[in-house]
């Protein structure tokens, strides 16, 4: 599976509330608010994380945009993905495997691979067309916005049809950036895992 993604930093949770208002005014639909705990494992290529999640607040429900593993009240999934570590909008290739027993899996993967970081956050999810808008409050890091615009798989598509789908996704991705006025915020390279893992280094350097 493939997304066009963007992550930007916000000043505080008040800014997230303002962005939620812009999203709703622009036609986005509120879906749900969930808590997430992502355990990142040390792998030679890309990133691998075990996501545990729980619903904090009821929304409109459904998994039209998303990930069936997030339906219900709580759950977990193993997620692998590869994305360049640059700021701005980037393509991400990812795979998702639902997990029934995350408590048993974490020590197994930790023993085999090692753990890079654990990221905990509260995520409010909005949907705009084929774009997921994540308003995130991340423990120890602060407030962020993530966009994930779904790109349809190219398998079985004619090249021109695939190009049209990708172009349409790119146009919508830009529409959401303009709607939320994200150009005025600082885009972030890398993942939350990288930000947390790098925090001790920044602190030791006084920054």
N, C-alpha and C positions, 0 to 999 in steps of 0.2 A: 504494500500500500504506500501511497505517496501523498504528502502534504506540501503546500507552500506556507511557510511559517514566519512569524515575526514575534520578537519579544522586546518590550520596552519597559523602562523603569519609571515608576511614578513617585511623587514626593511623599504621599501618605494615603491612608485609607479613605480620606475625604475626597481625594482625587478619583479613587475608584468609584465612589458614589456618584460623582459628577459624570464619569464616563458611562456608568450604568444608565443614567438619565439620557445621555446622548444616544446610547444604543437603542433604548426603547422609543425615543422620539423619532429615530431614523428608521424604525420598522423592525428592529431585532426583537426576538421573543425570548423571554426568560425561561430557562429550562429547569435548573435546579442548583442548589448549593451543596457542595460535598467537602468533607475533609479527606485529605490524601496524605499517605506516608510512602515515600519512594526510597527504597534501599538500592543504591547504585553499587554494582559489583565491578571489580577491576578486570577489564577485558582488553585484549590486544588491539581490537578494531571496534570503532563505533562505541555505543553505550548499551548497557544492559541494566535494567532496573526491575525490581519487584514492586508493583504498586498495590498498596492496600487502601481501600477507600470506604467511606461510610457517608450516608446521606444525612445532612444536617437540617435540610429544609425541603419541603415538598415543592415541586414546580409543575410544569405541564407534562413532564414525563416523556416517555418514548425515546427511541434510539435512532431516529431518522438520520441524524448527523453523526451518529457516533457510535459509540462503542457499546455493543450489547453487554459487555462485561460490567458496565456501569449501571445497568438496570437493577431494580430491586433496592434493598435497604443497605447492603454492604457487599463487599466482594474483594477480589484480588486478581491480578494478572501479571504475567511476565512480559515485559516489553523490551524489544531490541530496536535500536534505530541508529541511523547514520546521517549526520548533518554537518556541513562545514562549520568551523568555528569562526564565523565572521558576523559582524553586525549587519542589520538590514534584513530584508525578506530573503529566505533561503528555502531550497527544496530539501525535504526530509523523507527518507525511505524507512519504513518501520514495519514491524510485525508484532502481533499480540496473541498471547496464549493464556486463556483463563486458568486460574489456579484455585484448586479446592482447599488446600491446606498450606497457606503461606507461612504459618509458624514452624512447620516442619521443613519447608523449602529453604528458608533464610539461612539456617546454620549449615545446610548442605552446600549451598552455593558460596557462602562465606568461607567455609573450610577449603573449598576447591579453588576459589578465585580471589578471595579477599574482598573487603568492602571499602569503597572510596568515600562514601558519605551517605547520610540519611537526611532527606529533605521532607519537612512537614509543612503543609499549607492548607489554607481554606480557599476553595475555588468556587466562584459564582460563574455559572455557565450560561451564555446567551447564544442564540442561533440567528444568523443572518444568511439566508440562502444556503449555500454549501459551506459557509464559514462558521467555525466555532470561535466564539469570543470568550476567553478566560480572564476573569478579573481575580487575580491571585494575591493573597496576603500570606507571605512566606515567613515562617519562623526564622528569626535572626537576620533576615535579609530585607524585609519590607514589602512594598506594594509593587506589583507588575501587571502588565497586560500581555497576553499571548493571543495571537491569531493563528488559527489552523484552517486553511482553505483546502478542501478535499479535491485531489486530482484523481479522476477516474483511471482505473488500470488500463494500460495500453494493449493488453493481450486481446487479440481477436479484432482490434480496431484497425481500420484503414489508416495510413499515415496522415491523410488530410483530416479525417475525423478526430484523430488523437490531437492533432495540432489545434483544431477548433475548440476542443474541450479544454486544453491547456490555456489557450488564449482567453476563453471565457472565465476560467478560474482566476487568471491573473488580473483581469478587469475587475472582477468582484472583490478580490483581495485589496486592490487599490481603493475601491469604493469604501470599504470598511475603514481603511486607514484615514481617508478624508473625512468620513462620517464622525469618527472618534477624535479627529484632529491629532493623530499620533505623530505627525511629522514634527510637532513641537516638543516631543519627548525624546529621551536618549535611548537609542536602540542598544540591545545587549547581545554580545557575542557569547556563544557557549550555552551551557545549561545551568540550572540552579545548582546542580552538583558541583560544577566548576567554581561557581561563586562561593559556595560554602567551603570547598576544599582549599581555595586560594585565600580565604579570610585570614587564617593565622599568619600567612606570609605578608599580607598587606598590613596587619596589625604590628608585626615585628619591625616593619619598615616605617611605622608611624603614620600609615595611610589607610 
